[in-house]
Amino acid sequence: MEPPFSTRLSVRAAADRTVALVNALTAAEDGDPPEPDAVADVLLGHGEPGPVQLTADDVAEMRSAALHLREVFAAPGVDAAAAVLNRLLGRTLGTVRLTSHEGRTPWHPHLDSDDEAPWGEWLLASSCLALTVLVWDHQRPPGGLCASSSCRNVFLTQGAGPARRYCSRRCATRERVAAHRRAARTV
């Protein structure tokens, strides 16, 4: 029996938030974490009730979690993605529980230690939970790494059809144009 549509939508929203945070927290090639306000904006843009006040230490913990979550997206197949998720789930500090954040949100599952868990713990636990449901539901990796050499983004797998290689149409177009130009030079 499939979960109701609202549950599927919530899992997808949590997975979309994971992608946005992993991309925001790991985009810099120099390894510098983003500013706390930039990360807070991503959280607010994905439905986190405000105000969101993050410190540099919060962002550093979240960046560490995001780097671990990139491993799920880099996994070459469903078995590898499941193995990474199992390893990361083993690192979480909580057990599955339901919360409504004192009535401020609809009831939803959490896997972190409590509603006041540190941001890094929350990101790892909530992301693992959403990505685990996607693997379970679709029996494939939840996403991948952009194949563009100039991009470090992760993306979610969108559904049936050919395997996705790029995080966006922009990256796909940029790579097609570059390949066309290389081919034109060799003629």
N, C-alpha and C positions, 0 to 999 in steps of 0.2 A: 504494500500500500504506500503510495507516495504521500509526502507531507503536504499539508494544505498550501495553497498558493502564497499566503502571507508568510509562512515559514520559509518557503523557497526564496521569496523576495528578501527576507531578512538575512538569510545566509548569503545571498548574492550581494546585498548591501555591505555586509561585513567583509566579504571577500574583496569587493571593490575598494573598501576603505584600506584593507591590507595592501593592495597593489599601490594605491596612492601614497601610503606611508612608506612602504619599502622603497618606492621610487624617490620620494622626497628625502628620505634619510640616507640613501646610498648613492645618489646621483653624482656627487662630487668625486671626481677621479683622484683628487689629492687627499681624500680621506677626511676632510674637514666636515664636521657635522653642520647642518643648517642652523640658522638662528631659531631660538625657541618660538618666537612669534610666527615664523613661517610654518613650523610644525603645528602650532595651535590653529592656524588658519586651515590647514588640511583637515584636522580633526573636526573643527566647526563646520567645514564644508561637507563633511560626511556624517552630519547629524549628532555629533557629540554635544550634549547640552553645555552651554557656556555658563559662566566664563571659564576658559581654559587658561590656566597659568602654569607654564612650564619653566623649569630652570635648565641651565646648561647640563647639569647632571642628569636630569630627566631625559633630555634629548640624547645624551651619550648612552644611557641605558636602552633607550628605544632604538638607537642606531645599532647597538650590539644585537638586539633581537631581530632587527630588520636584516642584518647580514646573515643571520642563521636562517631566516625565512627565505632568503634568496636561494638557498640550497634546494628548497622544495621546487622552486620554479626552474632551477637548473637541472633537475633530475631527468635522466634520459627516457624514463618510462614510468608506468604506474607502479611497478614493484619498487623501484628506487625512490619514487616520491613517497610511497607508503612507509618505506624504511626510514627516510628522513623525518617524516611526521611522527612516527613512533618514537624515534630518538628524542625529538623535541618535546613531544607530549610527556615523556619520562622526566623531563626537566621542570615541568610545571609544578607549582607548589600547592595547588588546590585540587578539589574534587568537583565534579560537575554539580552545579547548584543553580537554582532559579533566582533571579533578582528582578525587581522593578525599580531599583534605586529609590526606595522609599516612596513609590507611587509616581515618580517623575517620568517613567518610561513604561511601555508594555513589558510584561514578563518575558524574560529571555534567559538563555543559559549563560553561565560564566564558568570558567575553569581556573581563574586566578584565586589567590588565597582569600580575598574578601573585596568588598566594594571600594575600599580605600587602598587597594594594592598599588605598588609603584607602577608608573607608566610603562616601564620596560617589561615588567612581569605581565601586565594586562595585555600589551601588544602581542607578546609571544603566545600567551594562552588563548586569547580571543581569535587570533589569526589561525593558530593551529586547529582550533575547533571548527572554524568556517572552512578551512581548506580540507580538513578531514571529511566533512560532510560532502564536499564537492567530489573528492576521490571516491567516496562510498557511493554517491548517487550516480556518477558518470563512469566509474571504473576506468579512469584515465588520469594523467597528471592534471592538476588544476590550471596549469598555465605554462609559461615558458619565459625565456630570456629573448629579448629582441635580437634578431640576427644582423641588424645593422652594425657595422663596425664603429660607427660614431655614436651609438646609443647604449646606455646601460640599463634601460627600463625593463621591468618585468610586465607581463600581461596575463589576463585570464583567458582560458580557452572558451570560445563563444558558443560552441555547439557542434552539430554534425557538419561534415564537409571536410575539405582538405585541411591538413595540419596548418595551423597559423604559424608564421615565422617572424612577424614584425609586431611591434606594440601599437603601431598606428599606420594609417594610410600615408601619412607624411614620410615615415621611415621607409615604407615599401616603395613609394614613388622615388624618393631620393636614391635608393639602391638600384631601381630599374633604370633611372636616368644615368647613373654612373656606369652601369653595365653597358648601356647603349653607347655612351661616349667612348668607353674602352674598345668596344667592338668596332666603332666607326674609325678609330685611330689605326686599327690593325688592317683595315681594308686598303 
